[in-house]
Each structure stands twice: as structure tokens, then as C-alpha cells.
């Protein structure tokens, strides 16, 4: 039984955010594996794959923090959501 639409929407947004993060990790792992193979086949004496691994890895870590640590504390998104809800209510009442 669904509690209410607001709870459902909140849970849905969290589920979508997690899904997008897991997709990001999967692409990261696949691309990094490809870069390691390319690096080792073309220039085994020079290890350059570490730089995109670190750079993109930082982006993945920040994405994880946003999804799992800061998800319910985004006051900017909350304020913008309230603003949009109010705008929708004003449009419905004024016309």
C-alpha cells in the first residue's frame, strides 16, 4: 500500500539517483579496464592510465557522496522544488 504521492516521489528520486550512480560506476570500470589494456599493449613502459583513473575516480567518489551522504540534505533542490510547486499553484489559481 502506497503511503502518499510525496513519499513515493521521494523514494523514486532516490532510486533513480542510485541507479544513475551504479551506471556511472559500471561505465567507469569498463572504460578504465579498456584504458589499462590499451596502455599496456601500446606503451607498457609508460603507465599513463593512472591519470584518468584518478581524475574520473574522484568524480565517481563525489557522485557517491552526493547520492549516499548528501541526498536528503540538498536545501537548494528543496527550495527550487518548493518554488516550482508554488508557481504551479499560483498558475492554477490566477487563471
MITIGU-895727 format. One record per atom (N, C-alpha, C): residue in three letters; x, y negated, z. Coordinates in steps of 0.1 Angstrom, whole numbers, padded with zeros to 4 digits, always signed. Layout:
BEGIN
ALAXYZ
...
! end
This chain:
BEGIN
UNK+0008+0012+0000
UNK+0000+0000+0000
UNK+0009-0013+0000
UNK+0006-0022-0009
UNK+0014-0034-0010
UNK+0009-0044+0000
UNK+0019-0050+0008
UNK+0015-0060+0018
UNK+0009-0072+0012
UNK+0017-0079+0004
UNK+0012-0091-0003
UNK+0021-0094-0015
UNK+0017-0102-0024
UNK+0024-0105-0036
UNK+0038-0112-0033
UNK+0038-0120-0023
UNK+0051-0127-0019
UNK+0062-0116-0015
UNK+0058-0107-0006
UNK+0067-0096-0002
UNK+0071-0088-0014
UNK+0062-0085-0023
UNK+0066-0077-0035
UNK+0075-0085-0043
UNK+0073-0098-0046
UNK+0082-0106-0054
UNK+0096-0107-0048
UNK+0096-0109-0035
UNK+0109-0109-0028
UNK+0117-0096-0030
UNK+0110-0085-0027
UNK+0116-0072-0029
UNK+0120-0070-0043
UNK+0112-0074-0053
UNK+0115-0072-0067
UNK+0128-0080-0071
UNK+0129-0093-0066
UNK+0141-0101-0069
UNK+0153-0095-0063
UNK+0152-0089-0051
UNK+0164-0083-0045
UNK+0168-0070-0053
UNK+0158-0063-0057
UNK+0161-0050-0065
UNK+0167-0054-0079
UNK+0162-0064-0085
UNK+0168-0069-0098
UNK+0182-0074-0096
UNK+0185-0081-0085
UNK+0198-0086-0082
UNK+0208-0075-0080
UNK+0204-0064-0073
UNK+0212-0053-0070
UNK+0215-0045-0083
UNK+0204-0044-0091
UNK+0206-0037-0104
UNK+0216-0044-0113
UNK+0215-0057-0114
UNK+0224-0065-0122
UNK+0238-0064-0116
UNK+0240-0063-0103
UNK+0253-0062-0098
UNK+0259-0048-0101
UNK+0251-0037-0100
UNK+0256-0024-0104
UNK+0260-0023-0118
UNK+0252-0030-0127
UNK+0255-0030-0141
UNK+0268-0038-0143
UNK+0270-0049-0136
UNK+0283-0056-0137
UNK+0295-0047-0133
UNK+0293-0040-0122
UNK+0304-0031-0118
UNK+0307-0020-0128
UNK+0296-0015-0134
UNK+0298-0004-0144
UNK+0306-0009-0156
UNK+0302-0021-0161
UNK+0309-0027-0172
UNK+0324-0031-0169
UNK+0326-0036-0157
UNK+0339-0039-0152
UNK+0348-0026-0152
UNK+0343-0015-0146
UNK+0351-0003-0146
UNK+0354+0002-0160
UNK+0344+0002-0169
UNK+0346+0007-0182
UNK+0356-0001-0190
UNK+0355-0014-0189
UNK+0364-0023-0196
UNK+0378-0022-0190
UNK+0379-0022-0177
UNK+0393-0020-0171
UNK+0399-0007-0175
UNK+0392+0004-0175
UNK+0397+0016-0179
UNK+0403+0015-0194
UNK+0395+0009-0202
UNK+0399+0007-0216
UNK+0412-0002-0217
UNK+0412-0012-0209
UNK+0424-0021-0209
UNK+0437-0013-0204
UNK+0435-0005-0194
UNK+0446+0003-0189
UNK+0451+0012-0200
UNK+0442+0019-0207
UNK+0447+0028-0218
UNK+0454+0020-0229
UNK+0448+0009-0233
UNK+0454+0001-0243
UNK+0468-0004-0239
UNK+0469-0009-0227
UNK+0482-0014-0221
UNK+0492-0003-0222
UNK+0488+0009-0216
UNK+0498+0020-0215
UNK+0502+0026-0229
UNK+0493+0025-0239
UNK+0496+0030-0252
UNK+0504+0020-0261
UNK+0501+0007-0259
UNK+0508-0003-0268
UNK+0521-0009-0262
UNK+0521-0011-0249
UNK+0533-0017-0242
UNK+0535-0011-0228
UNK+0539+0001-0227
UNK+0540+0007-0214
UNK+0550+0001-0205
UNK+0560-0006-0211
UNK+0570-0013-0203
UNK+0565-0026-0196
UNK+0554-0031-0201
UNK+0549-0044-0195
UNK+0534-0041-0190
UNK+0533-0042-0177
UNK+0519-0040-0171
UNK+0512-0053-0171
UNK+0503-0055-0181
UNK+0495-0068-0181
UNK+0481-0066-0177
UNK+0476-0054-0177
UNK+0462-0052-0174
UNK+0458-0056-0160
UNK+0468-0058-0151
UNK+0466-0061-0137
UNK+0459-0075-0136
UNK+0463-0084-0146
UNK+0457-0098-0145
UNK+0442-0099-0147
UNK+0437-0092-0158
UNK+0422-0092-0159
UNK+0416-0084-0148
UNK+0423-0074-0143
UNK+0417-0066-0133
UNK+0415-0074-0120
UNK+0425-0083-0117
UNK+0424-0091-0105
UNK+0414-0103-0108
UNK+0415-0109-0119
UNK+0406-0120-0122
UNK+0391-0116-0122
UNK+0388-0106-0130
UNK+0374-0101-0131
UNK+0370-0095-0118
UNK+0380-0088-0111
UNK+0377-0082-0098
UNK+0372-0092-0088
UNK+0378-0104-0088
UNK+0374-0115-0079
UNK+0360-0119-0082
UNK+0356-0120-0095
UNK+0343-0123-0099
UNK+0333-0112-0094
UNK+0337-0100-0095
UNK+0328-0089-0090
UNK+0326-0090-0075
UNK+0337-0093-0068
UNK+0336-0095-0054
UNK+0327-0106-0050
UNK+0328-0117-0057
UNK+0319-0129-0054
UNK+0304-0125-0057
UNK+0302-0118-0068
UNK+0289-0113-0071
UNK+0284-0104-0060
UNK+0292-0095-0055
UNK+0288-0086-0044
UNK+0284-0095-0032
UNK+0292-0105-0029
UNK+0289-0113-0017
UNK+0276-0120-0019
UNK+0273-0125-0031
UNK+0261-0132-0033
UNK+0249-0123-0032
UNK+0250-0110-0037
UNK+0239-0101-0037
UNK+0237-0095-0023
UNK+0247-0091-0016
UNK+0246-0084-0004
UNK+0247-0092+0009
UNK+0255-0103+0008
UNK+0257-0110+0021
UNK+0249-0123+0021
UNK+0247-0130+0010
UNK+0241-0143+0010
UNK+0227-0143+0004
UNK+0221-0132+0001
UNK+0209-0131-0007
UNK+0197-0138+0000
UNK+0196-0137+0013
UNK+0185-0143+0020
UNK+0188-0156+0025
UNK+0199-0162+0022
UNK+0203-0175+0028
UNK+0205-0185+0017
UNK+0199-0184+0006
UNK+0201-0193-0005
UNK+0191-0205-0004
UNK+0194-0215+0003
UNK+0184-0226+0006
UNK+0182-0234-0007
UNK+0191-0235-0016
UNK+0189-0242-0028
UNK+0178-0235-0037
UNK+0179-0222-0038
UNK+0169-0215-0046
UNK+0156-0215-0039
UNK+0156-0215-0025
UNK+0143-0216-0018
UNK+0137-0230-0020
UNK+0145-0240-0020
UNK+0139-0254-0022
UNK+0134-0255-0036
UNK+0141-0250-0046
UNK+0137-0251-0060
UNK+0124-0243-0062
UNK+0123-0231-0056
UNK+0111-0223-0057
UNK+0099-0231-0051
UNK+0101-0237-0039
UNK+0090-0245-0033
UNK+0086-0256-0042
UNK+0096-0263-0048
UNK+0094-0274-0057
UNK+0085-0269-0069
UNK+0089-0258-0075
UNK+0081-0252-0086
UNK+0067-0248-0082
UNK+0066-0242-0071
UNK+0052-0239-0066
UNK+0044-0251-0064
UNK+0049-0262-0058
UNK+0042-0274-0056
UNK+0038-0280-0069
UNK+0048-0280-0079
UNK+0045-0286-0092
UNK+0033-0278-0099
UNK+0033-0265-0097
UNK+0022-0257-0103
UNK+0009-0260-0096
UNK+0009-0262-0083
UNK-0003-0266-0075
UNK-0008-0280-0079
UNK+0001-0289-0081
UNK-0002-0303-0085
UNK-0008-0303-0099
UNK-0003-0295-0108
UNK-0008-0295-0121
UNK-0022-0289-0122
UNK-0025-0279-0113
UNK-0038-0273-0113
UNK-0049-0282-0107
UNK-0045-0291-0097
UNK-0054-0299-0090
UNK-0057-0312-0098
UNK-0047-0317-0105
UNK-0048-0330-0111
UNK-0057-0330-0124
UNK-0058-0319-0130
UNK-0065-0319-0143
UNK-0078-0313-0142
! end
